[in-house]
Amino acid sequence: QLQLVESGGGLVQPGGSLRLSCTASGVNLDRYDISWFRQAPGKEREGVSCITGRGSRMTHSADSVKGRFTISRDITKNTVYLQMNSLKPEDSAVYYCAADWAQFSDLCYIQRERYGYWGQGTQVTVSS
C-alpha cells in the first residue's frame, strides 16, 4: 500500500518561498506520476503541478502558478518536491501530493479523479 507523506509547509510572508516534499517508504515513487493539489477553506481541491514517472520527468502546471512553482523529482531520495517562489496570500491552502501508476507517457494531468493515492496534506499560509 502506497502511503505518501508531505512536509515543508508553514507560514511565510508574501513574496517568500517554501519547498514542499512528498515521499513514501518502501515504494519506488518513480513508478508513479505525482501531482500536487491544494485546497483552501470553502474551495474545491485544485491541481497545481504534476510530474511523470518511469524516468520521463515531464511536468505540467496550472496557469496560476506557472513561472512561480516548480515540481521536481529526486530519484536518489525517493522524493518529489514543489518549490514555491513569489508566494501570494491566495496560495494559502492545504497542499496534498497524490500518486497515479505511471503509464510510460510524456504527459501527466492535474485532475483529481486520476489519482488513487493521497497524502495527509501540509498547511501553507502566506501572510504578513
ROSE-393973 format. One line per 5 residues: number of its first residue (from 1); their letters; for each residue z, y, x of N, C-alpha, C, O, CB. Coordinates in Angstrom, 3 decimals, decimal comma, padded with zeros to 6 digits, always signed. Glycine has a CB too. Layout:
NUM) a) Z:Y:X:Z:Y:X:Z:Y:X:Z:Y:X:Z:Y:X | ...
***
This chain:
1) qlqlv) +000,000:-001,181:+000,844:+000,000:+000,000:+000,000:+000,000:+001,241:+000,887:+000,858:+001,399:+001,756:+001,221:+000,000:-000,959 | -000,966:+002,110:+000,657:-001,076:+003,324:+001,452:-000,066:+004,352:+000,945:-000,069:+004,704:-000,235:-002,520:+003,894:+001,398 | +000,793:+004,827:+001,838:+001,746:+005,886:+001,493:+001,480:+007,074:+002,395:+001,572:+006,974:+003,619:+003,227:+005,397:+001,632 | +001,153:+008,191:+001,784:+000,830:+009,408:+002,510:+002,055:+010,314:+002,571:+002,818:+010,419:+001,611:-000,354:+010,138:+001,849 | +002,225:+010,962:+003,709:+003,355:+011,873:+003,876:+002,834:+013,204:+004,396:+002,195:+013,260:+005,447:+004,425:+011,278:+004,843
6) esggg) +003,107:+014,278:+003,657:+002,724:+015,613:+004,086:+003,916:+016,303:+004,751:+005,074:+016,010:+004,453:+002,207:+016,444:+002,889 | +003,600:+017,217:+005,652:+004,632:+018,042:+006,265:+003,997:+019,348:+006,731:+002,773:+019,481:+006,767:+005,319:+017,298:+007,451 | +004,847:+020,308:+007,086:+004,360:+021,557:+007,651:+004,403:+022,750:+006,725:+004,082:+023,864:+007,138:+002,994:+021,373:+008,103 | +004,794:+022,540:+005,479:+004,878:+023,669:+004,561:+006,033:+024,594:+004,911:+006,861:+024,284:+005,768:+005,025:+023,175:+003,135 | +006,073:+025,736:+004,233:+007,155:+026,676:+004,473:+006,841:+028,042:+003,915:+005,899:+028,220:+003,142:+007,443:+026,780:+005,946
11) lvqpg) +007,650:+029,007:+004,323:+007,485:+030,400:+003,910:+006,808:+031,171:+005,030:+007,226:+031,099:+006,186:+008,852:+031,044:+003,545 | +005,758:+031,912:+004,683:+005,018:+032,688:+005,672:+004,612:+034,014:+005,044:+004,411:+034,101:+003,832:+003,769:+031,906:+006,186 | +004,495:+035,028:+005,863:+004,079:+036,337:+005,377:+002,563:+036,377:+005,163:+001,822:+035,623:+005,794:+004,510:+037,436:+006,364 | +002,117:+037,246:+004,283:+000,661:+037,407:+004,111:-000,018:+037,703:+005,448:+000,477:+038,492:+006,252:+000,356:+038,541:+003,104 | -001,157:+037,055:+005,665:-001,862:+037,176:+006,926:-001,450:+036,167:+007,967:-002,088:+036,057:+009,014:-001,669:+038,521:+007,465
16) gslrl) -000,388:+035,425:+007,692:+000,114:+034,444:+008,649:-000,624:+033,123:+008,575:-001,604:+032,973:+007,845:+001,577:+034,212:+008,423 | -000,126:+032,163:+009,355:-000,774:+030,847:+009,460:+000,248:+029,737:+009,307:+001,428:+029,904:+009,613:-001,509:+030,704:+010,806 | -000,231:+028,607:+008,827:+000,538:+027,375:+008,781:-000,420:+026,218:+009,053:-001,619:+026,313:+008,788:+001,267:+027,205:+007,401 | +000,125:+025,126:+009,585:-000,655:+023,914:+009,732:+000,049:+022,783:+009,009:+001,184:+022,436:+009,335:-000,871:+023,568:+011,217 | -000,619:+022,219:+008,041:-000,097:+021,081:+007,303:-000,588:+019,784:+007,938:-001,691:+019,723:+008,481:-000,514:+021,153:+005,819
21) sctas) +000,242:+018,754:+007,862:-000,104:+017,446:+008,390:+000,000:+016,396:+007,291:+000,854:+016,473:+006,407:+000,804:+017,081:+009,576 | -000,879:+015,428:+007,372:-000,866:+014,288:+006,442:-000,979:+013,022:+007,285:-001,940:+012,856:+008,037:-002,042:+014,380:+005,373 | -000,008:+012,141:+007,161:-000,031:+010,933:+007,951:+000,383:+009,736:+007,114:+000,847:+009,884:+005,983:+000,871:+011,073:+009,160 | +000,212:+008,559:+007,675:+000,603:+007,320:+007,000:+001,057:+006,340:+008,054:+000,571:+006,364:+009,185:-000,566:+006,727:+006,151 | +001,981:+005,484:+007,691:+002,494:+004,478:+008,621:+001,827:+003,140:+008,369:+001,727:+002,681:+007,231:+004,018:+004,343:+008,495
26) gvnld) +001,365:+002,513:+009,466:+000,868:+001,162:+009,363:-000,509:+001,017:+008,750:-000,973:-000,099:+008,519:+001,803:+000,379:+008,593 | -001,167:+002,139:+008,485:-002,505:+002,096:+007,882:-003,403:+003,028:+008,667:-003,002:+004,150:+008,976:-002,472:+002,495:+006,365 | -004,612:+002,591:+008,997:-005,566:+003,425:+009,715:-006,187:+004,431:+008,741:-006,995:+004,063:+007,888:-006,667:+002,555:+010,391 | -005,806:+005,686:+008,874:-006,309:+006,707:+007,950:-007,802:+006,956:+008,095:-008,419:+007,516:+007,189:-005,568:+007,998:+008,162 | -008,394:+006,557:+009,206:-009,824:+006,799:+009,383:-010,664:+005,909:+008,473:-011,879:+006,088:+008,387:-010,219:+006,574:+010,835
31) rydis) -010,046:+004,970:+007,805:-010,762:+004,149:+006,827:-010,899:+004,862:+005,480:-011,512:+004,344:+004,547:-010,044:+002,814:+006,636 | -010,317:+006,059:+005,400:-010,269:+006,789:+004,142:-010,850:+008,187:+004,280:-010,696:+008,836:+005,315:-008,843:+006,870:+003,639 | -011,517:+008,643:+003,233:-011,767:+010,070:+003,091:-010,447:+010,704:+002,677:-009,727:+010,161:+001,840:-012,913:+010,369:+002,043 | -010,135:+011,840:+003,256:-008,875:+012,522:+002,969:-009,172:+013,911:+002,430:-010,028:+014,628:+002,950:-007,979:+012,603:+004,235 | -008,462:+014,271:+001,398:-008,590:+015,619:+000,830:-007,235:+016,283:+000,725:-006,201:+015,621:+000,636:-009,258:+015,570:-000,549
36) wfrqa) -007,261:+017,593:+000,736:-006,090:+018,396:+000,418:-006,326:+019,059:-000,937:-007,394:+019,606:-001,211:-005,808:+019,461:+001,533 | -005,304:+018,989:-001,762:-005,297:+019,666:-003,052:-004,077:+020,586:-003,091:-003,161:+020,464:-002,278:-005,276:+018,635:-004,240 | -004,087:+021,498:-004,045:-002,916:+022,346:-004,220:-002,711:+022,625:-005,703:-003,648:+022,623:-006,501:-003,067:+023,668:-003,429 | -001,449:+022,864:-006,038:-001,115:+023,155:-007,430:-000,042:+024,228:-007,476:+001,066:+024,053:-006,971:-000,643:+021,880:-008,168 | -000,402:+025,341:-008,095:+000,540:+026,438:-008,298:+001,180:+026,284:-009,680:+000,608:+025,638:-010,558:-000,171:+027,827:-008,159
41) pgker) +002,354:+026,869:-009,874:+003,029:+026,745:-011,177:+002,136:+027,208:-012,323:+001,568:+028,299:-012,273:+004,329:+027,553:-011,180 | +002,016:+026,378:-013,352:+001,238:+026,737:-014,520:-000,266:+026,605:-014,361:-001,026:+026,963:-015,261:+001,553:+028,108:-014,895 | -000,694:+026,091:-013,218:-002,141:+025,955:-012,969:-002,534:+024,505:-012,742:-001,698:+023,654:-012,441:-002,559:+026,796:-011,760 | -003,818:+024,246:-012,890:-004,348:+022,919:-012,620:-004,342:+022,647:-011,113:-004,427:+023,562:-010,295:-005,774:+022,778:-013,191 | -004,237:+021,354:-010,775:-004,356:+020,988:-009,367:-005,810:+021,184:-008,949:-006,720:+020,701:-009,621:-003,888:+019,510:-009,117
46) egvsc) -006,029:+021,885:-007,850:-007,386:+022,185:-007,403:-007,634:+021,650:-006,006:-006,729:+021,592:-005,173:-007,640:+023,684:-007,439 | -008,887:+021,258:-005,765:-009,268:+020,775:-004,456:-009,412:+021,906:-003,463:-009,903:+022,984:-003,799:-010,549:+019,999:-004,541 | -008,982:+021,656:-002,232:-009,027:+022,657:-001,179:-010,074:+022,286:-000,125:-011,047:+023,011:+000,082:-007,643:+022,810:-000,530 | -009,857:+021,150:+000,533:-010,772:+020,705:+001,586:-010,737:+019,189:+001,671:-009,760:+018,551:+001,277:-010,402:+021,338:+002,955 | -011,831:+018,616:+002,197:-011,886:+017,172:+002,400:-012,594:+016,870:+003,713:-013,337:+017,693:+004,248:-012,604:+016,472:+001,219
51) itgrg) -012,337:+015,647:+004,223:-012,971:+015,191:+005,452:-013,302:+013,713:+005,286:-012,492:+012,933:+004,787:-012,049:+015,433:+006,696 | -014,500:+013,346:+005,712:-014,909:+011,955:+005,570:-014,235:+011,080:+006,628:-013,733:+011,573:+007,638:-016,436:+011,833:+005,671 | -014,238:+009,789:+006,372:-013,639:+008,838:+007,290:-014,678:+008,033:+008,035:-015,860:+008,379:+008,053:-012,720:+007,917:+006,552 | -014,221:+006,946:+008,656:-015,073:+005,998:+009,373:-015,888:+006,697:+010,463:-017,070:+006,412:+010,659:-016,010:+005,283:+008,395 | -015,223:+007,622:+011,169:-015,833:+008,272:+012,308:-016,767:+009,411:+011,975:-017,246:+010,091:+012,883:-016,557:+007,288:+013,083
56) srmth) -017,045:+009,645:+010,700:-018,016:+010,665:+010,310:-017,478:+012,081:+010,475:-018,114:+012,915:+011,122:-018,438:+010,450:+008,879 | -016,311:+012,359:+009,894:-015,630:+013,658:+010,031:-016,428:+014,837:+009,495:-016,304:+015,953:+009,999:-015,311:+013,907:+011,470 | -017,231:+014,599:+008,497:-017,881:+015,729:+007,815:-016,851:+016,349:+006,886:-015,976:+015,658:+006,364:-019,173:+015,275:+007,018 | -016,961:+017,668:+006,680:-015,959:+018,370:+005,879:-016,615:+019,181:+004,764:-017,811:+019,472:+004,785:-015,112:+019,288:+006,768 | -015,786:+019,526:+003,805:-016,213:+020,383:+002,696:-014,973:+021,138:+002,227:-013,882:+020,573:+002,144:-016,874:+019,545:+001,512
61) sadsv) -015,156:+022,424:+001,920:-014,022:+023,218:+001,461:-014,399:+024,044:+000,240:-015,565:+024,379:+000,028:-013,518:+024,130:+002,581 | -013,405:+024,358:-000,541:-013,602:+025,235:-001,686:-013,955:+026,645:-001,208:-013,531:+027,066:-000,132:-012,339:+025,261:-002,576 | -014,722:+027,359:-002,005:-015,149:+028,710:-001,632:-013,959:+029,629:-001,378:-014,028:+030,529:-000,540:-016,035:+029,304:-002,722 | -012,874:+029,400:-002,101:-011,717:+030,280:-001,996:-011,032:+030,215:-000,638:-010,274:+031,120:-000,288:-010,730:+029,941:-003,066 | -011,287:+029,158:+000,135:-010,615:+029,013:+001,427:-011,586:+028,970:+002,601:-011,150:+028,926:+003,751:-009,776:+027,764:+001,428
66) kgrft) -012,880:+028,982:+002,341:-013,856:+028,927:+003,436:-013,669:+030,092:+004,379:-013,498:+031,237:+003,960:-015,285:+028,920:+002,891 | -013,704:+029,775:+005,674:-013,506:+030,812:+006,688:-012,052:+031,041:+007,023:-011,748:+031,712:+008,009:-014,112:+032,097:+006,232 | -011,138:+030,498:+006,222:-009,701:+030,668:+006,479:-009,000:+029,342:+006,757:-008,110:+029,282:+007,607:-009,038:+031,353:+005,294 | -009,385:+028,284:+006,058:-008,761:+026,975:+006,206:-009,704:+026,025:+006,931:-010,918:+026,065:+006,729:-008,368:+026,400:+004,832 | -009,141:+025,179:+007,767:-009,931:+024,185:+008,485:-009,245:+022,829:+008,386:-008,064:+022,699:+008,709:-010,126:+024,595:+009,969
71) isrdi) -009,983:+021,831:+007,943:-009,458:+020,469:+007,890:-009,974:+019,714:+009,110:-011,128:+019,868:+009,510:-009,872:+019,747:+006,561 | -009,101:+018,896:+009,693:-009,498:+018,127:+010,874:-008,714:+016,824:+010,900:-007,766:+016,620:+010,143:-009,262:+018,940:+012,183 | -009,150:+015,949:+011,805:-008,542:+014,619:+011,870:-008,294:+014,270:+013,323:-009,185:+014,437:+014,157:-009,443:+013,546:+011,189 | -007,110:+013,792:+013,642:-006,786:+013,288:+014,982:-006,579:+011,784:+014,861:-005,559:+011,316:+014,353:-005,503:+014,000:+015,585 | -007,564:+011,046:+015,337:-007,514:+009,590:+015,226:-006,327:+009,021:+016,001:-005,663:+008,092:+015,540:-008,822:+008,973:+015,735
76) tkntv) -006,065:+009,586:+017,182:-005,015:+009,040:+018,033:-003,632:+009,189:+017,406:-002,724:+008,406:+017,686:-005,040:+009,720:+019,388 | -003,484:+010,198:+016,558:-002,194:+010,433:+015,898:-002,210:+009,960:+014,446:-001,215:+010,086:+013,733:-001,833:+011,919:+015,955 | -003,349:+009,416:+014,017:-003,471:+008,939:+012,647:-003,057:+010,017:+011,644:-002,322:+009,760:+010,691:-002,625:+007,685:+012,449 | -003,548:+011,217:+011,888:-003,102:+012,376:+011,117:-004,304:+013,241:+010,736:-005,247:+013,397:+011,512:-002,066:+013,206:+011,924 | -004,251:+013,794:+009,536:-005,215:+014,799:+009,086:-004,474:+016,114:+008,934:-003,375:+016,166:+008,383:-005,906:+014,379:+007,739
81) ylqmn) -005,090:+017,171:+009,430:-004,463:+018,488:+009,424:-005,207:+019,437:+008,494:-006,404:+019,288:+008,247:-004,415:+019,064:+010,840 | -004,469:+020,412:+007,990:-005,074:+021,547:+007,300:-004,532:+022,801:+007,967:-003,387:+023,195:+007,743:-004,765:+021,531:+005,746 | -005,367:+023,420:+008,786:-004,992:+024,671:+009,432:-005,311:+025,809:+008,477:-006,457:+025,982:+008,062:-005,732:+024,854:+010,797 | -004,295:+026,579:+008,132:-004,448:+027,662:+007,156:-004,167:+028,995:+007,839:-003,047:+029,254:+008,282:-003,498:+027,458:+005,935 | -005,179:+029,824:+007,919:-005,058:+031,142:+008,524:-005,284:+032,229:+007,476:-005,795:+031,964:+006,388:-006,056:+031,298:+009,684
86) slkpe) -004,901:+033,433:+007,815:-005,090:+034,592:+006,925:-004,590:+034,287:+005,518:-005,279:+034,531:+004,527:-006,577:+035,001:+006,875 | -003,396:+033,756:+005,454:-002,859:+033,324:+004,168:-002,612:+034,498:+003,233:-002,246:+035,596:+003,653:-001,571:+032,551:+004,373 | -002,827:+034,224:+001,943:-002,667:+035,221:+000,897:-001,605:+034,741:-000,093:-001,359:+033,538:-000,191:-004,018:+035,492:+000,177 | -000,980:+035,646:-000,820:+000,008:+035,204:-001,819:-000,565:+034,192:-002,805:+000,153:+033,304:-003,264:+000,545:+036,402:-002,584 | -001,833:+034,313:-003,131:-002,444:+033,370:-004,081:-002,663:+031,974:-003,495:-003,066:+031,058:-004,211:-003,766:+033,918:-004,562
91) dsavy) -002,402:+031,811:-002,208:-002,441:+030,473:-001,605:-001,134:+029,718:-001,826:-001,042:+028,531:-001,510:-002,732:+030,577:-000,106 | -000,133:+030,389:-002,361:+001,155:+029,743:-002,595:+001,001:+028,618:-003,613:+000,454:+028,817:-004,698:+002,198:+030,769:-003,080 | +001,491:+027,437:-003,250:+001,346:+026,257:-004,104:+002,027:+025,070:-003,419:+002,437:+025,145:-002,261:-000,165:+025,948:-004,392 | +002,131:+023,980:-004,169:+002,465:+022,702:-003,533:+001,149:+022,089:-003,082:+000,206:+021,965:-003,863:+003,258:+021,733:-004,515 | +001,101:+021,709:-001,816:-000,107:+021,132:-001,245:+000,067:+019,618:-001,114:+001,085:+019,129:-000,623:-000,428:+021,773:+000,134
96) ycaad) -000,951:+018,898:-001,567:-000,939:+017,441:-001,555:-002,109:+016,920:-000,732:-003,205:+017,479:-000,777:-000,996:+016,880:-002,992 | -001,876:+015,855:+000,017:-003,017:+015,151:+000,581:-003,273:+013,907:-000,255:-002,363:+013,339:-000,859:-002,775:+014,785:+002,075 | -004,527:+013,502:-000,271:-004,952:+012,362:-001,086:-005,995:+011,572:-000,318:-006,707:+012,120:+000,523:-005,515:+012,828:-002,461 | -006,082:+010,277:-000,611:-006,978:+009,394:+000,124:-007,852:+008,576:-000,822:-007,430:+008,158:-001,900:-006,178:+008,467:+001,030 | -009,081:+008,370:-000,373:-010,044:+007,532:-001,093:-010,736:+006,651:-000,057:-011,074:+007,124:+001,028:-011,093:+008,406:-001,905
101) waqfs) -010,946:+005,392:-000,374:-011,587:+004,469:+000,550:-012,949:+005,029:+000,966:-013,784:+005,326:+000,112:-011,739:+003,065:-000,090 | -013,176:+005,174:+002,279:-014,404:+005,798:+002,784:-015,611:+004,902:+002,535:-015,515:+003,677:+002,605:-014,276:+006,103:+004,286 | -016,749:+005,530:+002,241:-017,965:+004,821:+001,857:-019,088:+004,965:+002,874:-020,258:+004,859:+002,504:-018,436:+005,313:+000,522 | -018,771:+005,203:+004,137:-019,803:+005,379:+005,169:-020,804:+006,455:+004,736:-022,016:+006,260:+004,836:-020,540:+004,036:+005,443 | -020,301:+007,560:+004,269:-021,130:+008,662:+003,793:-020,823:+009,917:+004,592:-019,742:+010,058:+005,163:-020,904:+008,910:+002,287
106) dlcyi) -021,787:+010,823:+004,624:-021,547:+012,129:+005,245:-021,085:+013,159:+004,223:-021,067:+014,358:+004,504:-022,812:+012,623:+005,942 | -020,713:+012,690:+003,046:-020,263:+013,596:+002,006:-018,860:+013,219:+001,562:-018,526:+012,039:+001,462:-021,228:+013,581:+000,815 | -018,036:+014,239:+001,296:-016,757:+013,999:+000,646:-016,635:+014,992:-000,508:-017,375:+015,974:-000,579:-015,559:+014,138:+001,658 | -015,703:+014,726:-001,398:-015,622:+015,501:-002,628:-014,175:+015,883:-002,899:-013,268:+015,075:-002,698:-016,207:+014,709:-003,816 | -013,959:+017,087:-003,345:-012,602:+017,525:-003,666:-012,403:+017,490:-005,185:-012,114:+018,499:-005,827:-012,333:+018,957:-003,106
111) qrery) -012,571:+016,289:-005,722:-012,398:+016,054:-007,154:-011,242:+015,095:-007,336:-011,235:+014,006:-006,762:-013,700:+015,493:-007,808 | -010,281:+015,488:-008,120:-009,044:+014,714:-008,276:-009,302:+013,259:-008,641:-008,642:+012,362:-008,117:-008,170:+015,347:-009,332 | -010,245:+013,020:-009,524:-010,405:+011,674:-010,080:-010,902:+010,659:-009,050:-010,850:+009,452:-009,288:-011,364:+011,715:-011,247 | -011,378:+011,145:-007,920:-011,873:+010,234:-006,886:-010,750:+009,610:-006,057:-010,970:+008,622:-005,356:-012,827:+010,969:-005,970 | -009,576:+010,173:-006,134:-008,520:+009,809:-005,187:-007,407:+009,016:-005,865:-006,828:+009,440:-006,866:-007,941:+011,063:-004,534
116) gywgq) -007,131:+007,859:-005,288:-006,122:+006,992:-005,873:-004,783:+007,007:-005,181:-003,796:+006,492:-005,707:-006,617:+005,627:-005,893 | -004,744:+007,602:-003,992:-003,508:+007,635:-003,220:-003,119:+009,085:-002,983:-003,943:+009,902:-002,572:-003,664:+006,874:-001,874 | -001,856:+009,396:-003,244:-001,377:+010,774:-003,145:-000,048:+010,820:-002,413:+000,766:+009,903:-002,515:-001,238:+011,404:-004,538 | +000,157:+011,905:-001,673:+001,462:+012,153:-001,083:+002,371:+012,869:-002,051:+001,998:+013,137:-003,193:+001,325:+012,955:+000,188 | +003,565:+013,176:-001,589:+004,566:+013,789:-002,460:+004,452:+015,307:-002,512:+005,050:+015,943:-003,380:+005,948:+013,404:-002,000
121) gtqvt) +003,697:+015,887:-001,600:+003,476:+017,329:-001,605:+004,400:+018,083:-000,672:+005,503:+017,633:-000,363:+003,637:+017,858:-002,987 | +003,929:+019,240:-000,227:+004,736:+020,143:+000,594:+004,510:+021,565:+000,096:+003,378:+021,966:-000,175:+004,376:+020,013:+002,117 | +005,590:+022,314:-000,019:+005,523:+023,655:-000,600:+005,069:+024,671:+000,432:+005,573:+024,708:+001,555:+006,882:+024,061:-001,174 | +004,107:+025,496:+000,033:+003,674:+026,636:+000,839:+003,907:+027,897:+000,017:+003,422:+028,015:-001,108:+002,164:+026,505:+001,269 | +004,647:+028,828:+000,584:+004,922:+030,087:-000,085:+004,500:+031,231:+000,829:+004,959:+031,344:+001,966:+006,424:+030,202:-000,467
126) vss) +003,617:+032,074:+000,308:+003,127:+033,224:+001,067:+003,687:+034,473:+000,401:+003,296:+034,834:-000,709:+001,547:+033,260:+001,125 | +004,605:+035,120:+001,095:+005,289:+036,260:+000,503:+005,885:+037,134:+001,597:+006,291:+036,648:+002,652:+006,384:+035,794:-000,471 | +005,928:+038,434:+001,323:+006,571:+039,350:+002,249:+008,023:+039,567:+001,861:+008,735:+040,315:+002,531:+005,827:+040,681:+002,291
***
